[in-house]
Amino acid sequence: MLRPTAACLTLLACLPVACTGADQLGEPWGSPMQYTTALPDTPYPPRDLVMFDGVNGRVVMWADIMRLVRRTDVIVVDGSASDAGAVAARNALVDDVQSSFPPVVVVDCDQDADACADLVHDAWSQKPRRVVVRSTGPDSLQAVSRAIRARSLFTSVTTVALVPSAARFLQEGDRERADVVIYTAPTRVVAPTDLPAKKPATR
Protein backbone atom coordinates (compact mmCIF):
# COMPACT_ATOMS: atom_id res chain seq x y z
CA MET A 1 0.00 0.00 0.00
CA LEU A 2 1.38 3.41 -1.01
CA ARG A 3 2.03 5.99 1.66
CA PRO A 4 0.10 9.27 1.20
CA THR A 5 3.25 11.06 0.02
CA ALA A 6 4.05 8.36 -2.52
CA ALA A 7 0.44 8.33 -3.74
CA CYS A 8 0.51 12.09 -4.32
CA LEU A 9 3.79 11.85 -6.24
CA THR A 10 2.37 9.08 -8.42
CA LEU A 11 -0.71 11.17 -9.19
CA LEU A 12 1.41 14.20 -10.10
CA ALA A 13 3.53 12.05 -12.42
CA CYS A 14 0.39 10.94 -14.27
CA LEU A 15 -0.98 14.43 -14.82
CA PRO A 16 1.20 15.31 -17.85
CA VAL A 17 0.04 12.12 -19.55
CA ALA A 18 -3.59 13.16 -19.12
CA CYS A 19 -2.92 16.61 -20.61
CA THR A 20 -1.35 15.68 -23.92
CA GLY A 21 -2.60 17.07 -27.20
CA ALA A 22 -3.63 13.59 -28.32
CA ASP A 23 -6.01 13.36 -25.39
CA GLN A 24 -7.46 16.75 -26.37
CA LEU A 25 -7.93 15.90 -30.06
CA GLY A 26 -11.02 17.67 -31.36
CA GLU A 27 -10.96 20.35 -28.67
CA PRO A 28 -10.00 23.92 -29.58
CA TRP A 29 -6.60 23.56 -27.89
CA GLY A 30 -6.03 20.17 -29.51
CA SER A 31 -7.30 21.09 -32.99
CA PRO A 32 -5.01 21.60 -35.99
CA MET A 33 -2.59 24.51 -36.03
CA GLN A 34 -3.02 27.32 -38.53
CA TYR A 35 -2.03 26.59 -42.14
CA THR A 36 -2.35 22.82 -41.58
CA THR A 37 -6.03 22.56 -42.45
CA ALA A 38 -7.71 23.51 -45.71
CA LEU A 39 -10.30 26.17 -44.95
CA PRO A 40 -13.10 27.03 -47.38
CA ASP A 41 -12.58 30.26 -49.34
CA THR A 42 -16.30 31.04 -49.30
CA PRO A 43 -17.76 29.04 -46.42
CA TYR A 44 -21.38 28.14 -45.93
CA PRO A 45 -22.78 30.09 -42.97
CA PRO A 46 -23.42 29.71 -40.18
CA ARG A 47 -21.59 26.57 -38.95
CA ASP A 48 -18.90 26.36 -41.62
CA LEU A 49 -17.25 29.74 -41.07
CA VAL A 50 -13.52 30.22 -40.43
CA MET A 51 -13.00 29.87 -36.67
CA PHE A 52 -9.93 29.94 -34.43
CA ASP A 53 -8.95 29.53 -30.81
CA GLY A 54 -8.54 33.13 -29.68
CA VAL A 55 -5.34 32.40 -27.76
CA ASN A 56 -3.18 30.07 -29.83
CA GLY A 57 -4.83 30.36 -33.26
CA ARG A 58 -5.67 26.70 -33.67
CA VAL A 59 -8.47 25.86 -36.08
CA VAL A 60 -11.85 25.44 -34.38
CA MET A 61 -14.88 23.65 -35.76
CA TRP A 62 -18.51 24.12 -34.76
CA ALA A 63 -18.39 20.82 -32.87
CA ASP A 64 -15.54 22.22 -30.76
CA ILE A 65 -17.68 25.23 -29.81
CA MET A 66 -20.51 22.94 -28.75
CA ARG A 67 -18.06 20.90 -26.64
CA LEU A 68 -17.07 24.14 -24.91
CA VAL A 69 -20.75 24.96 -24.38
CA ARG A 70 -21.23 21.54 -22.81
CA ARG A 71 -18.67 22.46 -20.13
CA THR A 72 -19.62 26.13 -19.80
CA ASP A 73 -22.28 27.84 -17.71
CA VAL A 74 -22.39 31.16 -19.58
CA ILE A 75 -21.74 31.86 -23.27
CA VAL A 76 -20.99 35.49 -24.11
CA VAL A 77 -21.33 36.20 -27.83
CA ASP A 78 -20.67 39.42 -29.70
CA GLY A 79 -24.05 41.01 -30.29
CA SER A 80 -22.85 44.06 -32.18
CA ALA A 81 -21.65 42.47 -35.44
CA SER A 82 -24.40 43.01 -38.01
CA ASP A 83 -23.14 41.46 -41.26
CA ALA A 84 -25.09 38.50 -42.63
CA GLY A 85 -22.51 35.90 -41.60
CA ALA A 86 -22.31 37.21 -38.03
CA VAL A 87 -26.08 37.33 -37.61
CA ALA A 88 -26.39 33.77 -38.94
CA ALA A 89 -23.62 32.47 -36.68
CA ARG A 90 -25.01 34.20 -33.60
CA ASN A 91 -28.53 32.92 -34.23
CA ALA A 92 -27.24 29.39 -34.87
CA LEU A 93 -25.25 29.43 -31.64
CA VAL A 94 -28.26 30.55 -29.61
CA ASP A 95 -30.48 27.97 -31.34
CA ASP A 96 -28.04 25.12 -30.74
CA VAL A 97 -27.55 26.00 -27.07
CA GLN A 98 -31.31 26.26 -26.55
CA SER A 99 -31.99 22.93 -28.23
CA SER A 100 -29.14 21.07 -26.52
CA PHE A 101 -29.29 22.41 -22.96
CA PRO A 102 -32.83 23.56 -22.13
CA PRO A 103 -33.86 25.59 -20.28
CA VAL A 104 -31.68 28.46 -21.48
CA VAL A 105 -31.95 32.12 -20.54
CA VAL A 106 -30.86 34.58 -23.24
CA VAL A 107 -29.77 37.98 -21.96
CA ASP A 108 -29.29 41.05 -24.16
CA CYS A 109 -26.87 43.46 -22.55
CA ASP A 110 -25.98 46.89 -23.95
CA GLN A 111 -24.45 48.09 -20.67
CA ASP A 112 -21.01 47.83 -19.11
CA ALA A 113 -19.42 44.59 -17.86
CA ASP A 114 -20.63 44.92 -14.27
CA ALA A 115 -24.23 45.48 -15.38
CA CYS A 116 -24.03 42.41 -17.62
CA ALA A 117 -22.70 40.41 -14.69
CA ASP A 118 -25.67 41.52 -12.59
CA LEU A 119 -28.09 40.43 -15.33
CA VAL A 120 -26.45 37.00 -15.48
CA HIS A 121 -26.55 36.69 -11.69
CA ASP A 122 -30.27 37.50 -11.74
CA ALA A 123 -30.85 35.00 -14.58
CA TRP A 124 -29.71 32.11 -12.34
CA SER A 125 -32.88 32.60 -10.27
CA GLN A 126 -34.78 31.05 -13.20
CA LYS A 127 -32.65 27.90 -12.75
CA PRO A 128 -31.44 27.58 -16.36
CA ARG A 129 -28.85 25.07 -17.48
CA ARG A 130 -27.10 27.71 -19.60
CA VAL A 131 -27.15 31.49 -19.94
CA VAL A 132 -26.36 33.14 -23.27
CA VAL A 133 -25.36 36.82 -23.23
CA ARG A 134 -25.58 38.84 -26.43
CA SER A 135 -23.23 41.65 -25.53
CA THR A 136 -23.39 45.01 -27.30
CA GLY A 137 -22.01 47.14 -24.46
CA PRO A 138 -18.87 49.27 -24.42
CA ASP A 139 -16.64 46.71 -22.67
CA SER A 140 -14.75 43.87 -24.33
CA LEU A 141 -16.05 40.31 -24.24
CA GLN A 142 -13.17 39.31 -21.98
CA ALA A 143 -14.02 42.14 -19.57
CA VAL A 144 -17.62 40.92 -19.48
CA SER A 145 -16.35 37.39 -18.83
CA ARG A 146 -14.18 38.54 -15.91
CA ALA A 147 -17.06 40.51 -14.40
CA ILE A 148 -19.43 37.53 -14.63
CA ARG A 149 -16.92 35.22 -12.97
CA ALA A 150 -16.30 37.75 -10.21
CA ARG A 151 -20.03 38.28 -9.61
CA SER A 152 -21.01 34.60 -9.79
CA LEU A 153 -18.25 32.53 -8.26
CA PHE A 154 -17.43 29.14 -9.79
CA THR A 155 -19.23 30.13 -13.01
CA SER A 156 -17.44 29.14 -16.21
CA VAL A 157 -17.67 31.47 -19.21
CA THR A 158 -16.91 31.05 -22.91
CA THR A 159 -16.63 34.12 -25.15
CA VAL A 160 -17.26 34.15 -28.91
CA ALA A 161 -16.20 37.08 -31.09
CA LEU A 162 -17.73 37.64 -34.53
CA VAL A 163 -15.39 39.56 -36.85
CA PRO A 164 -16.55 40.72 -40.33
CA SER A 165 -13.30 39.70 -42.02
CA ALA A 166 -12.13 37.20 -44.63
CA ALA A 167 -8.92 36.45 -42.69
CA ARG A 168 -7.45 32.98 -43.18
CA PHE A 169 -5.57 32.94 -39.88
CA LEU A 170 -5.95 34.54 -36.46
CA GLN A 171 -4.98 38.19 -36.81
CA GLU A 172 -2.75 39.67 -34.11
CA GLY A 173 -5.35 42.34 -33.40
CA ASP A 174 -7.93 39.63 -32.65
CA ARG A 175 -5.72 37.55 -30.35
CA GLU A 176 -7.13 37.41 -26.81
CA ARG A 177 -10.29 39.10 -28.08
CA ALA A 178 -12.35 36.04 -27.14
CA ASP A 179 -12.01 32.34 -26.48
CA VAL A 180 -13.24 31.67 -30.02
CA VAL A 181 -12.90 34.10 -32.92
CA ILE A 182 -15.18 33.58 -35.92
CA TYR A 183 -14.42 35.37 -39.19
CA THR A 184 -17.77 35.88 -40.86
CA ALA A 185 -16.88 37.04 -44.39
CA PRO A 186 -17.08 36.20 -47.18
CA THR A 187 -20.04 33.85 -47.03
CA ARG A 188 -21.56 31.69 -49.69
CA VAL A 189 -25.13 32.31 -50.80
CA VAL A 190 -26.90 28.97 -50.98
CA ALA A 191 -29.33 28.77 -53.86
CA PRO A 192 -32.45 26.62 -53.40
CA THR A 193 -31.13 24.27 -56.11
CA ASP A 194 -28.03 23.61 -53.97
CA LEU A 195 -30.04 22.40 -51.01
CA PRO A 196 -30.66 18.67 -50.61
CA ALA A 197 -34.08 17.63 -51.81
CA LYS A 198 -36.51 16.65 -49.07
CA LYS A 199 -37.32 12.98 -49.29
CA PRO A 200 -40.50 11.48 -47.89
CA ALA A 201 -40.01 9.72 -44.60
CA THR A 202 -39.75 5.95 -44.85
CA ARG A 203 -40.39 3.41 -42.18
Backbone as JSON, one array per atom type, in Angstrom:
{
  "sequence": "MLRPTAACLTLLACLPVACTGADQLGEPWGSPMQYTTALPDTPYPPRDLVMFDGVNGRVVMWADIMRLVRRTDVIVVDGSASDAGAVAARNALVDDVQSSFPPVVVVDCDQDADACADLVHDAWSQKPRRVVVRSTGPDSLQAVSRAIRARSLFTSVTTVALVPSAARFLQEGDRERADVVIYTAPTRVVAPTDLPAKKPATR",
  "N": [[0.84, -1.2, 0.0], [0.58, 2.2, -0.89], [2.2, 4.95, 0.65], [0.75, 8.09, 1.79], [2.3, 10.26, 0.8], [3.75, 9.1, -1.29], [1.65, 8.3, -2.91], [0.6, 10.75, -3.71], [2.76, 11.75, -5.22], [2.81, 9.89, -7.28], [0.36, 10.43, -8.52], [0.8, 13.07, -9.41], [2.79, 12.58, -11.27], [1.35, 11.33, -13.24], [-0.27, 13.28, -14.27], [0.8, 14.92, -16.49], [0.56, 13.09, -18.58], [-2.17, 12.87, -18.9], [-2.76, 15.27, -20.03], [-2.01, 15.61, -22.63], [-1.75, 16.63, -26.1], [-2.89, 14.72, -27.78], [-4.83, 13.55, -26.21], [-6.58, 15.62, -26.15], [-7.62, 15.85, -28.63], [-9.65, 17.24, -31.1], [-10.66, 19.17, -29.47], [-10.67, 22.76, -28.99], [-8.04, 23.53, -28.15], [-6.65, 21.35, -28.93], [-6.95, 21.08, -31.58], [-6.17, 21.33, -35.15], [-3.18, 23.18, -36.03], [-2.75, 26.54, -37.33], [-2.69, 26.96, -40.88], [-2.42, 24.26, -41.4], [-4.7, 23.04, -42.08], [-7.11, 22.77, -44.6], [-9.09, 25.45, -45.35], [-12.35, 26.61, -46.2], [-12.74, 28.85, -48.96], [-14.99, 30.42, -49.5], [-17.07, 30.06, -47.22], [-19.93, 28.11, -46.12], [-22.39, 29.7, -44.33], [-24.18, 29.05, -41.24], [-22.43, 27.5, -39.73], [-20.07, 26.73, -40.84], [-18.08, 28.55, -40.95], [-14.91, 30.36, -40.86], [-13.0, 29.66, -38.11], [-11.21, 30.21, -35.07], [-9.16, 29.32, -32.23], [-8.96, 31.74, -29.81], [-6.62, 32.27, -28.45], [-4.31, 30.66, -29.1], [-4.59, 30.34, -31.83], [-5.34, 28.01, -33.09], [-7.21, 25.92, -35.36], [-10.72, 25.89, -35.18], [-13.68, 24.02, -35.03], [-17.27, 23.88, -35.52], [-18.28, 21.86, -33.9], [-16.38, 21.81, -31.87], [-16.94, 24.21, -30.56], [-19.45, 23.6, -29.52], [-18.71, 21.58, -27.76], [-17.3, 23.11, -25.91], [-19.45, 24.63, -24.97], [-20.85, 22.64, -23.7], [-19.39, 22.32, -21.4], [-19.58, 24.72, -20.17], [-21.02, 27.36, -18.27], [-21.96, 29.93, -18.91], [-22.35, 31.62, -21.96], [-20.89, 34.08, -23.76], [-21.56, 36.07, -26.39], [-20.64, 38.05, -29.18], [-22.73, 40.67, -29.77], [-22.9, 42.82, -31.4], [-21.94, 42.72, -34.03], [-23.1, 42.99, -37.32], [-23.18, 42.02, -39.91], [-24.24, 39.69, -42.49], [-23.17, 37.07, -42.17], [-22.31, 37.09, -39.49], [-24.7, 37.53, -38.09], [-26.08, 35.2, -38.79], [-24.39, 33.24, -37.66], [-24.47, 33.92, -34.93], [-27.22, 33.58, -34.35], [-27.45, 30.84, -34.91], [-25.79, 29.76, -32.94], [-27.16, 30.47, -30.58], [-29.55, 29.07, -31.05], [-28.64, 26.4, -31.12], [-27.61, 26.06, -28.53], [-29.94, 26.44, -27.05], [-31.49, 24.27, -27.93], [-29.97, 22.1, -27.16], [-29.4, 22.28, -24.41], [-31.7, 22.83, -22.71], [-33.47, 24.24, -19.86], [-32.75, 27.49, -21.26], [-31.55, 30.72, -20.64], [-31.61, 33.72, -22.34], [-29.83, 36.63, -22.51], [-29.84, 40.01, -23.3], [-27.48, 42.47, -23.42], [-26.62, 45.77, -23.27], [-25.04, 47.29, -21.74], [-22.4, 48.18, -19.37], [-19.67, 45.97, -18.29], [-20.03, 45.19, -15.58], [-22.78, 45.59, -15.2], [-23.79, 43.72, -16.99], [-22.9, 41.42, -15.73], [-24.48, 41.49, -13.44], [-27.0, 41.07, -14.58], [-26.69, 38.45, -15.5], [-26.3, 37.15, -13.06], [-28.82, 37.54, -11.91], [-30.29, 36.05, -13.72], [-29.83, 33.42, -13.0], [-31.68, 32.84, -11.08], [-33.84, 31.82, -12.38], [-33.2, 29.27, -12.75], [-31.75, 28.1, -15.02], [-30.06, 25.87, -17.36], [-28.08, 26.82, -18.97], [-26.78, 30.09, -19.7], [-27.02, 32.56, -22.1], [-25.37, 35.36, -23.28], [-25.9, 38.12, -25.19], [-23.82, 40.44, -26.07], [-23.6, 43.88, -26.39], [-22.45, 46.04, -25.3], [-20.14, 48.64, -24.09], [-17.79, 47.48, -23.14], [-15.14, 45.03, -23.53], [-15.47, 41.59, -24.66], [-13.97, 39.86, -23.08], [-13.68, 41.38, -20.77], [-16.31, 41.43, -19.91], [-16.61, 38.72, -19.4], [-14.79, 38.37, -17.24], [-16.05, 39.97, -15.31], [-18.47, 38.6, -14.94], [-17.57, 36.18, -13.86], [-16.47, 37.11, -11.51], [-18.7, 38.1, -10.21], [-20.45, 35.93, -10.05], [-19.41, 33.39, -8.47], [-17.42, 30.51, -9.26], [-18.52, 30.15, -11.73], [-18.34, 29.2, -15.06], [-17.2, 30.6, -18.13], [-17.55, 31.13, -21.6], [-16.35, 32.93, -24.35], [-17.31, 34.37, -27.46], [-16.25, 35.84, -30.34], [-17.32, 37.73, -33.14], [-16.17, 38.52, -36.17], [-16.21, 40.67, -38.9], [-14.57, 39.72, -41.3], [-12.39, 38.42, -43.85], [-10.25, 36.91, -43.09], [-7.67, 34.43, -43.1], [-6.26, 33.34, -41.1], [-5.62, 33.64, -37.56], [-5.71, 36.93, -36.72], [-3.32, 39.26, -35.39], [-4.42, 41.44, -34.06], [-6.79, 40.39, -33.19], [-6.21, 38.49, -31.37], [-6.62, 37.12, -28.16], [-9.02, 38.37, -28.01], [-11.33, 36.95, -27.67], [-12.47, 33.73, -26.48], [-13.09, 32.11, -28.63], [-12.72, 33.0, -31.97], [-14.57, 34.04, -34.68], [-14.47, 34.4, -38.09], [-16.45, 36.1, -40.27], [-16.8, 36.65, -42.98], [-15.83, 36.15, -46.43], [-19.18, 35.01, -47.22], [-20.96, 32.21, -48.48], [-23.67, 32.27, -50.7], [-26.44, 30.3, -50.59], [-28.13, 28.74, -53.03], [-31.54, 27.73, -53.7], [-31.5, 25.46, -55.35], [-29.18, 24.23, -54.62], [-29.61, 23.07, -52.23], [-30.22, 20.05, -50.37], [-32.64, 17.79, -51.63], [-35.84, 17.32, -50.18], [-36.79, 14.29, -48.92], [-39.44, 11.92, -48.82], [-40.46, 10.62, -45.67], [-39.49, 7.38, -44.64], [-40.43, 4.2, -43.42]],
  "CA": [[0.0, 0.0, 0.0], [1.38, 3.41, -1.01], [2.03, 5.99, 1.66], [0.1, 9.27, 1.2], [3.25, 11.06, 0.02], [4.05, 8.36, -2.52], [0.44, 8.33, -3.74], [0.51, 12.09, -4.32], [3.79, 11.85, -6.24], [2.37, 9.08, -8.42], [-0.71, 11.17, -9.19], [1.41, 14.2, -10.1], [3.53, 12.05, -12.42], [0.39, 10.94, -14.27], [-0.98, 14.43, -14.82], [1.2, 15.31, -17.85], [0.04, 12.12, -19.55], [-3.59, 13.16, -19.12], [-2.92, 16.61, -20.61], [-1.35, 15.68, -23.92], [-2.6, 17.07, -27.2], [-3.63, 13.59, -28.32], [-6.01, 13.36, -25.39], [-7.46, 16.75, -26.37], [-7.93, 15.9, -30.06], [-11.02, 17.67, -31.36], [-10.96, 20.35, -28.67], [-10.0, 23.92, -29.58], [-6.6, 23.56, -27.89], [-6.03, 20.17, -29.51], [-7.3, 21.09, -32.99], [-5.01, 21.6, -35.99], [-2.59, 24.51, -36.03], [-3.02, 27.32, -38.53], [-2.03, 26.59, -42.14], [-2.35, 22.82, -41.58], [-6.03, 22.56, -42.45], [-7.71, 23.51, -45.71], [-10.3, 26.17, -44.95], [-13.1, 27.03, -47.38], [-12.58, 30.26, -49.34], [-16.3, 31.04, -49.3], [-17.76, 29.04, -46.42], [-21.38, 28.14, -45.93], [-22.78, 30.09, -42.97], [-23.42, 29.71, -40.18], [-21.59, 26.57, -38.95], [-18.9, 26.36, -41.62], [-17.25, 29.74, -41.07], [-13.52, 30.22, -40.43], [-13.0, 29.87, -36.67], [-9.93, 29.94, -34.43], [-8.95, 29.53, -30.81], [-8.54, 33.13, -29.68], [-5.34, 32.4, -27.76], [-3.18, 30.07, -29.83], [-4.83, 30.36, -33.26], [-5.67, 26.7, -33.67], [-8.47, 25.86, -36.08], [-11.85, 25.44, -34.38], [-14.88, 23.65, -35.76], [-18.51, 24.12, -34.76], [-18.39, 20.82, -32.87], [-15.54, 22.22, -30.76], [-17.68, 25.23, -29.81], [-20.51, 22.94, -28.75], [-18.06, 20.9, -26.64], [-17.07, 24.14, -24.91], [-20.75, 24.96, -24.38], [-21.23, 21.54, -22.81], [-18.67, 22.46, -20.13], [-19.62, 26.13, -19.8], [-22.28, 27.84, -17.71], [-22.39, 31.16, -19.58], [-21.74, 31.86, -23.27], [-20.99, 35.49, -24.11], [-21.33, 36.2, -27.83], [-20.67, 39.42, -29.7], [-24.05, 41.01, -30.29], [-22.85, 44.06, -32.18], [-21.65, 42.47, -35.44], [-24.4, 43.01, -38.01], [-23.14, 41.46, -41.26], [-25.09, 38.5, -42.63], [-22.51, 35.9, -41.6], [-22.31, 37.21, -38.03], [-26.08, 37.33, -37.61], [-26.39, 33.77, -38.94], [-23.62, 32.47, -36.68], [-25.01, 34.2, -33.6], [-28.53, 32.92, -34.23], [-27.24, 29.39, -34.87], [-25.25, 29.43, -31.64], [-28.26, 30.55, -29.61], [-30.48, 27.97, -31.34], [-28.04, 25.12, -30.74], [-27.55, 26.0, -27.07], [-31.31, 26.26, -26.55], [-31.99, 22.93, -28.23], [-29.14, 21.07, -26.52], [-29.29, 22.41, -22.96], [-32.83, 23.56, -22.13], [-33.86, 25.59, -20.28], [-31.68, 28.46, -21.48], [-31.95, 32.12, -20.54], [-30.86, 34.58, -23.24], [-29.77, 37.98, -21.96], [-29.29, 41.05, -24.16], [-26.87, 43.46, -22.55], [-25.98, 46.89, -23.95], [-24.45, 48.09, -20.67], [-21.01, 47.83, -19.11], [-19.42, 44.59, -17.86], [-20.63, 44.92, -14.27], [-24.23, 45.48, -15.38], [-24.03, 42.41, -17.62], [-22.7, 40.41, -14.69], [-25.67, 41.52, -12.59], [-28.09, 40.43, -15.33], [-26.45, 37.0, -15.48], [-26.55, 36.69, -11.69], [-30.27, 37.5, -11.74], [-30.85, 35.0, -14.58], [-29.71, 32.11, -12.34], [-32.88, 32.6, -10.27], [-34.78, 31.05, -13.2], [-32.65, 27.9, -12.75], [-31.44, 27.58, -16.36], [-28.85, 25.07, -17.48], [-27.1, 27.71, -19.6], [-27.15, 31.49, -19.94], [-26.36, 33.14, -23.27], [-25.36, 36.82, -23.23], [-25.58, 38.84, -26.43], [-23.23, 41.65, -25.53], [-23.39, 45.01, -27.3], [-22.01, 47.14, -24.46], [-18.87, 49.27, -24.42], [-16.64, 46.71, -22.67], [-14.75, 43.87, -24.33], [-16.05, 40.31, -24.24], [-13.17, 39.31, -21.98], [-14.02, 42.14, -19.57], [-17.62, 40.92, -19.48], [-16.35, 37.39, -18.83], [-14.18, 38.54, -15.91], [-17.06, 40.51, -14.4], [-19.43, 37.53, -14.63], [-16.92, 35.22, -12.97], [-16.3, 37.75, -10.21], [-20.03, 38.28, -9.61], [-21.01, 34.6, -9.79], [-18.25, 32.53, -8.26], [-17.43, 29.14, -9.79], [-19.23, 30.13, -13.01], [-17.44, 29.14, -16.21], [-17.67, 31.47, -19.21], [-16.91, 31.05, -22.91], [-16.63, 34.12, -25.15], [-17.26, 34.15, -28.91], [-16.2, 37.08, -31.09], [-17.73, 37.64, -34.53], [-15.39, 39.56, -36.85], [-16.55, 40.72, -40.33], [-13.3, 39.7, -42.02], [-12.13, 37.2, -44.63], [-8.92, 36.45, -42.69], [-7.45, 32.98, -43.18], [-5.57, 32.94, -39.88], [-5.95, 34.54, -36.46], [-4.98, 38.19, -36.81], [-2.75, 39.67, -34.11], [-5.35, 42.34, -33.4], [-7.93, 39.63, -32.65], [-5.72, 37.55, -30.35], [-7.13, 37.41, -26.81], [-10.29, 39.1, -28.08], [-12.35, 36.04, -27.14], [-12.01, 32.34, -26.48], [-13.24, 31.67, -30.02], [-12.9, 34.1, -32.92], [-15.18, 33.58, -35.92], [-14.42, 35.37, -39.19], [-17.77, 35.88, -40.86], [-16.88, 37.04, -44.39], [-17.08, 36.2, -47.18], [-20.04, 33.85, -47.03], [-21.56, 31.69, -49.69], [-25.13, 32.31, -50.8], [-26.9, 28.97, -50.98], [-29.33, 28.77, -53.86], [-32.45, 26.62, -53.4], [-31.13, 24.27, -56.11], [-28.03, 23.61, -53.97], [-30.04, 22.4, -51.01], [-30.66, 18.67, -50.61], [-34.08, 17.63, -51.81], [-36.51, 16.65, -49.07], [-37.32, 12.98, -49.29], [-40.5, 11.48, -47.89], [-40.01, 9.72, -44.6], [-39.75, 5.95, -44.85], [-40.39, 3.41, -42.18]],
  "C": [[0.88, 1.25, 0.0], [1.12, 4.34, 0.17], [1.38, 7.21, 1.01], [1.04, 10.1, 0.34], [3.55, 10.4, -1.31], [2.85, 8.39, -3.47], [0.3, 9.68, -4.43], [1.53, 12.26, -5.43], [3.42, 11.06, -7.48], [1.3, 9.79, -9.22], [-0.15, 12.34, -9.99], [2.17, 13.74, -11.34], [2.6, 11.69, -13.56], [-0.3, 12.13, -14.92], [-0.52, 14.84, -16.21], [0.68, 14.38, -18.91], [-1.4, 12.42, -19.9], [-3.82, 14.49, -19.83], [-2.24, 16.73, -21.97], [-2.32, 16.12, -25.0], [-3.43, 15.94, -27.78], [-4.91, 13.36, -27.55], [-7.05, 14.45, -25.66], [-7.88, 16.86, -27.83], [-9.4, 16.26, -30.26], [-11.45, 18.83, -30.5], [-10.23, 21.54, -29.28], [-8.5, 23.94, -29.35], [-5.89, 22.32, -28.41], [-6.32, 20.05, -31.0], [-6.07, 21.46, -33.82], [-4.5, 23.03, -35.86], [-2.97, 25.23, -37.32], [-2.16, 26.81, -39.69], [-1.97, 25.07, -42.36], [-3.67, 22.23, -42.04], [-6.58, 23.41, -43.58], [-9.02, 24.14, -45.25], [-11.03, 26.65, -46.2], [-12.92, 28.52, -47.68], [-13.88, 31.03, -49.14], [-17.18, 30.05, -48.54], [-19.27, 29.22, -46.39], [-21.67, 28.61, -44.5], [-23.93, 29.21, -42.51], [-22.41, 28.81, -39.49], [-20.33, 26.16, -39.67], [-17.94, 27.53, -41.79], [-15.83, 29.45, -40.56], [-13.43, 30.61, -38.96], [-11.65, 29.46, -36.07], [-10.04, 30.06, -32.92], [-8.37, 30.93, -30.66], [-7.21, 33.33, -29.0], [-4.19, 31.9, -28.63], [-3.42, 29.97, -31.34], [-5.13, 29.02, -33.89], [-7.04, 26.76, -34.33], [-9.55, 25.27, -35.18], [-13.01, 25.11, -35.31], [-16.11, 23.9, -34.88], [-18.67, 23.09, -33.64], [-17.53, 21.16, -31.66], [-16.25, 23.27, -29.9], [-18.76, 24.58, -28.96], [-19.93, 22.12, -27.6], [-17.74, 21.9, -25.52], [-18.37, 24.51, -24.21], [-21.18, 23.89, -23.39], [-20.58, 21.7, -21.43], [-18.77, 23.87, -19.55], [-21.0, 26.53, -19.28], [-22.84, 29.02, -18.51], [-21.63, 31.3, -20.89], [-21.98, 33.33, -23.6], [-20.61, 35.63, -25.58], [-21.46, 37.66, -28.23], [-22.03, 39.7, -30.32], [-24.07, 42.21, -31.2], [-22.59, 43.84, -33.66], [-22.96, 42.28, -36.2], [-24.34, 42.48, -39.44], [-23.88, 40.14, -41.29], [-24.47, 37.26, -41.99], [-22.53, 35.92, -40.09], [-23.7, 36.96, -37.46], [-26.45, 35.85, -37.69], [-25.67, 32.93, -37.9], [-24.16, 32.67, -35.27], [-26.34, 33.51, -33.37], [-28.38, 31.41, -34.14], [-26.7, 28.96, -33.51], [-26.34, 29.43, -30.58], [-29.22, 29.38, -29.81], [-29.92, 26.64, -30.86], [-27.93, 24.98, -29.23], [-28.94, 25.75, -26.51], [-31.83, 24.85, -26.79], [-31.22, 21.84, -27.5], [-29.17, 21.11, -25.0], [-30.47, 23.19, -22.37], [-32.96, 23.28, -20.63], [-32.67, 26.52, -20.35], [-32.27, 29.85, -21.32], [-31.03, 32.93, -21.45], [-30.98, 36.01, -22.74], [-29.16, 38.91, -23.0], [-28.77, 42.16, -23.27], [-26.15, 44.53, -23.38], [-25.32, 47.83, -22.94], [-23.01, 47.64, -20.43], [-20.9, 46.42, -18.52], [-20.1, 44.27, -16.54], [-22.15, 44.77, -14.37], [-24.59, 44.16, -16.03], [-23.9, 41.29, -16.6], [-23.9, 40.34, -13.75], [-26.85, 40.83, -13.28], [-27.94, 38.91, -15.33], [-26.74, 36.44, -14.1], [-28.05, 36.57, -11.44], [-30.9, 36.36, -12.55], [-30.79, 33.63, -13.91], [-30.93, 31.81, -11.47], [-33.94, 31.81, -11.04], [-34.34, 29.6, -13.36], [-32.43, 27.35, -14.18], [-30.23, 26.66, -16.31], [-27.73, 25.89, -18.11], [-27.68, 29.12, -19.69], [-26.34, 31.98, -21.13], [-26.49, 34.65, -23.17], [-25.0, 37.34, -24.61], [-25.13, 40.23, -26.02], [-23.0, 42.71, -26.6], [-22.88, 46.23, -26.54], [-20.63, 47.65, -24.83], [-17.64, 48.45, -24.04], [-16.38, 45.51, -23.56], [-15.43, 42.61, -23.81], [-15.29, 39.72, -23.06], [-13.44, 40.06, -20.68], [-15.38, 41.7, -19.01], [-17.46, 39.56, -18.81], [-15.77, 37.5, -17.42], [-15.21, 39.04, -14.89], [-18.07, 39.45, -13.99], [-18.82, 36.55, -13.64], [-16.69, 35.8, -11.58], [-17.63, 37.87, -9.48], [-20.66, 36.96, -9.22], [-19.86, 33.62, -9.69], [-18.5, 31.12, -8.79], [-18.25, 29.02, -11.08], [-18.21, 30.13, -14.14], [-18.06, 29.9, -17.38], [-16.86, 31.2, -20.47], [-17.31, 32.27, -23.72], [-16.44, 33.81, -26.63], [-17.32, 35.5, -29.61], [-16.56, 36.82, -32.54], [-17.1, 38.82, -35.27], [-15.72, 39.56, -38.34], [-15.29, 40.83, -41.19], [-13.18, 38.39, -42.77], [-10.76, 36.63, -44.29], [-8.84, 34.93, -42.72], [-6.66, 32.46, -42.0], [-5.88, 33.97, -38.81], [-5.08, 35.78, -36.54], [-4.49, 38.61, -35.42], [-3.7, 40.59, -33.35], [-6.53, 41.65, -32.77], [-7.5, 38.63, -31.59], [-6.15, 38.03, -28.97], [-8.44, 38.19, -26.83], [-11.42, 38.28, -27.5], [-11.76, 34.64, -27.13], [-12.06, 31.75, -27.88], [-13.48, 32.9, -30.87], [-13.42, 33.53, -34.23], [-15.1, 34.7, -36.95], [-15.61, 35.1, -40.1], [-17.91, 36.31, -42.31], [-15.68, 36.44, -45.14], [-17.92, 34.96, -46.88], [-20.7, 33.48, -48.34], [-23.08, 31.82, -49.62], [-25.59, 30.96, -51.34], [-28.19, 29.11, -51.77], [-30.23, 27.6, -53.53], [-32.07, 25.34, -54.14], [-29.95, 23.54, -55.49], [-28.41, 22.83, -52.72], [-30.47, 20.97, -51.31], [-32.17, 18.57, -50.69], [-34.66, 16.89, -50.62], [-37.13, 15.36, -49.57], [-38.41, 12.59, -48.32], [-39.96, 10.5, -46.88], [-40.41, 8.29, -44.92], [-39.66, 5.22, -43.53], [-39.5, 2.2, -42.36]]
}
